[in-house]
Structure formats: structure tokens, C-alpha cells
């Protein structure tokens, strides 16, 4: 919890600094993969005013959640395991807000899915908890399908997973269509729909709340 408090303070100061200077910190970790013959994977992290703002909001929520968590599980024999999983979840969520590469985004997306499943399964000896955990895992995997299809289409058309390159090249797809049988589907509209469905499934929004 002290670590999250320090991160909250750091993110707040970083947001103030970025807002005052309009600076952007861009970190690319994929150079080694390029040397190994894996092109188009930048593994980029980006810290700008927007990401720092949302990081500070997220960390404030996480600090409040951890305070409740420690109080609620004070007398639980397995409190250490669920606090560890919650800390892992929070760090994956924080990094998720800073990724600037689709491959990293999907990696942290899957980490959040796995930890969510393990958190719901904390009392796995209870049938209700076991069923709830399986529901979380199943719906989460359905949410992965449109996201993986989005990644496949982006890599097939643009040849890069770096969001900086994708945002620059995306206007070139404005007049492209996919032919499925006798139906033409606008490519960028399809990409937007795939992302929207993936988010709705992952976050249990609208009709996916069960």
C-alpha cells in the first residue's frame, strides 16, 4: 500500500510536470527482437500528459481498494496470497495505461485476465466461487477473440504493432474494404467495432455484465 501511495505521488507530480512542459517520455524495448528477426514489434511505453493523468486517477482508486482489502481480509488465513494477487493486478493495470505497442497491450490484457480469474477463485473450494471464476475466464476469453482479430488485421495491413506508426498510417486505410462473400465491409469501421466489442466483453459492459 505504501508502494502504491508512492506511485500515486509520483504520477501526480509527473502529470503536473508533463502538463507544464508538454513533454513526452517514449521508451522502446523491442530493439533486441528486431535483431532476432522479429520485425514490427517495438514494445513501446509512452508517458504523456494524458497517460499520467489517468495513471494518477487509477492509482488513487487502487490505494482506496487496498485499504479496504487489508481491512476486509485482516483475519483471513490466506490474506497474503490475495494481497499479492491484487498488487500484481494493480501493477499490470498501471502498465496497461502506458503501453504504446499492441503486443504489449495484449500481454498485459492477458495478465489482467489471469489475475482476475485467480482473484475470483480465491475461495475455490466454494462451488459458487468456482463457477464465478469459470464465468470470468470464459467471458474474458471471448473478449480476446475480437482483440486478436484486430491485431491480425493491423499487422496484415500495416505490418507494425507500434501505436505511433499505426496512428500515422491509419488514414491510409480509410478507403479500404474487406470482401466477405458478396458483402463489402469498411476496414476502419470494422477495426473500431472489434475494439469496442473487446472492451465491452472485457469490462462486462452493457449486455455482457453477467
C-alpha positions in Angstrom: 0.0 0.0 0.0 2.9 2.3 0.7 4.3 1.5 -2.7 1.0 2.5 -4.3 1.0 5.7 -2.3 4.5 6.5 -3.6 3.4 5.7 -7.2 0.3 7.9 -6.7 2.5 10.8 -5.6 5.0 10.2 -8.5 2.2 10.0 -11.1 0.6 13.2 -9.8 3.9 15.0 -10.0 4.6 13.6 -13.4 1.2 14.7 -14.7 1.9 18.2 -13.4 5.3 18.3 -15.0 4.1 17.0 -18.3 1.2 19.4 -18.3 3.5 22.3 -17.7 6.2 21.3 -20.2 4.2 19.3 -22.9 7.0 16.7 -22.7 6.5 13.1 -23.7 8.7 10.2 -22.5 8.8 7.4 -25.1 10.6 4.1 -24.3 11.2 1.4 -26.9 12.2 -2.0 -25.7 11.9 -4.0 -29.0 15.4 -3.4 -30.4 16.5 -6.9 -29.3 13.6 -8.6 -31.0 14.5 -6.8 -34.3 18.0 -8.3 -34.0 16.4 -11.7 -33.6 14.4 -11.3 -36.8 11.1 -10.3 -35.3 10.2 -7.1 -37.2 7.4 -4.6 -36.4 7.4 -5.2 -32.7 8.5 -2.1 -30.9 7.4 -2.9 -27.3 6.9 0.8 -26.6 5.9 2.6 -23.5 4.7 6.2 -23.7 4.2 8.6 -20.8 2.5 11.8 -21.8 0.1 14.2 -20.1 -3.0 12.0 -20.8 -1.5 8.7 -19.6 -0.1 10.4 -16.5 -3.5 11.9 -15.7 -5.2 8.5 -16.0 -2.4 6.8 -14.0 -2.9 9.2 -11.1 -6.7 8.5 -11.1 -6.2 4.8 -11.3 -3.6 4.8 -8.5 -5.9 6.8 -6.3 -8.6 4.1 -6.8 -6.1 1.4 -6.2 -5.0 2.9 -2.9 -8.6 3.1 -1.7 -9.2 -0.5 -2.8 -6.1 -1.7 -1.0 -7.1 0.0 2.2 -10.5 -1.8 2.0 -8.8 -5.1 1.1 -6.4 -5.1 4.1 -9.3 -4.3 6.4 -11.6 -6.9 4.9 -9.0 -9.8 4.9 -7.4 -8.9 8.2 -8.5 -12.3 9.7 -8.3 -14.4 6.6 -5.7 -17.2 6.7 -4.9 -16.7 3.0 -4.8 -12.9 3.1 -1.2 -12.7 1.9 -2.0 -14.5 -1.4 -4.9 -12.3 -2.3 -3.0 -9.2 -1.4 -0.1 -10.4 -3.6 -2.5 -11.1 -6.5 -4.2 -7.7 -6.0 -0.7 -6.0 -6.1 0.1 -7.9 -9.3 -3.3 -6.9 -10.8 -2.7 -3.2 -9.9 0.8 -3.2 -11.5 -0.4 -4.8 -14.7 -3.3 -2.3 -14.9 -0.9 0.6 -14.4 1.5 -0.6 -17.1 -1.5 -1.2 -19.4 -2.2 2.6 -19.3 1.3 3.3 -20.6 1.8 0.7 -23.3 2.2 2.1 -26.9 2.5 -1.3 -28.7 -0.3 -3.7 -29.5 1.7 -6.8 -28.5 2.4 -5.3 -25.0 -1.2 -4.3 -24.7 -2.4 -7.8 -25.4 0.3 -9.2 -23.0 -0.9 -7.1 -20.1 -4.5 -7.7 -21.2 -3.9 -11.4 -20.6 -2.1 -10.9 -17.3 -5.1 -8.9 -16.0 -7.4 -11.7 -17.2 -5.4 -14.4 -15.5 -5.1 -12.5 -12.2 -8.8 -11.6 -12.3 -9.6 -15.3 -12.6 -7.3 -16.2 -9.7 -8.8 -13.4 -7.5 -12.3 -14.7 -8.1 -11.1 -18.3 -7.4 -9.6 -17.2 -4.0 -12.2 -19.4 -2.2 -12.2 -22.1 -4.9 -13.5 -24.7 -2.5 -16.8 -22.9 -2.7 -18.9 -24.1 -5.7 -20.2 -20.5 -6.2 -16.7 -19.1 -6.3 -15.6 -21.8 -8.7 -18.5 -21.2 -11.1 -17.9 -17.4 -10.9 -14.2 -17.9 -11.7 -15.0 -20.0 -14.7 -17.5 -17.4 -15.9 -14.9 -14.7 -15.6 -12.4 -16.8 -17.5 -14.8 -17.8 -20.3 -16.2 -14.3 -20.9 -12.7 -12.9 -20.8 -11.5 -15.3 -23.5 -14.5 -14.4 -25.7 -13.3 -10.8 -25.3 -9.9 -11.8 -26.6 -11.2 -13.0 -30.0 -12.1 -9.6 -31.4 -8.9 -8.1 -30.0 -6.7 -10.8 -31.6 -8.6 -10.3 -34.9 -7.9 -6.6 -34.6 -4.2 -7.3 -34.1 -4.2 -9.7 -37.1 -5.8 -7.2 -39.4 -3.5 -4.4 -38.3 -0.3 -6.5 -38.8 -1.6 -7.8 -42.1 -2.3 -4.3 -43.5 0.2 -2.1 -41.8 3.0 -4.5 -40.7 3.6 -2.9 -37.4 2.3 -3.2 -33.8 3.7 0.2 -32.7 0.8 2.5 -32.0 2.8 5.6 -33.1 3.2 4.0 -36.6 -0.4 2.7 -36.6 -1.8 6.2 -35.8 0.3 7.7 -38.6 -0.7 5.0 -41.2 -4.3 4.6 -40.1 -5.7 7.3 -42.5 -4.4 5.2 -45.4 -7.0 2.5 -44.6 -9.9 5.0 -44.9 -10.8 3.8 -48.4 -10.1 0.1 -47.9 -12.8 -2.6 -47.8 -12.9 -6.3 -46.9 -14.9 -8.5 -49.2 -16.7 -11.3 -47.3 -18.8 -13.2 -49.8 -20.8 -10.6 -51.6 -20.6 -8.0 -48.8 -18.0 -5.2 -48.6 -17.1 -4.1 -45.1 -15.3 -0.8 -44.4 -12.0 -1.8 -42.8 -11.6 1.1 -40.3 -15.2 0.7 -39.2 -14.6 -3.0 -38.6 -11.4 -2.3 -36.6 -13.3 0.2 -34.4 -16.1 -2.3 -33.9 -13.7 -5.1 -32.9 -12.1 -2.8 -30.3 -15.5 -1.8 -29.0 -16.7 -5.3 -28.6 -13.5 -6.4 -27.0 -13.7 -3.7 -24.4 -17.4 -4.4 -23.7 -16.7 -8.1 -23.1 -13.6 -7.5 -21.0 -15.2 -4.8 -18.8 -18.6 -6.5 -18.6 -20.4 -3.5 -20.1 -23.9 -3.3 -21.4 -25.3 -6.8 -22.2 -22.2 -8.6 -21.0 -22.5 -7.7 -17.3 -23.2 -11.3 -16.2 
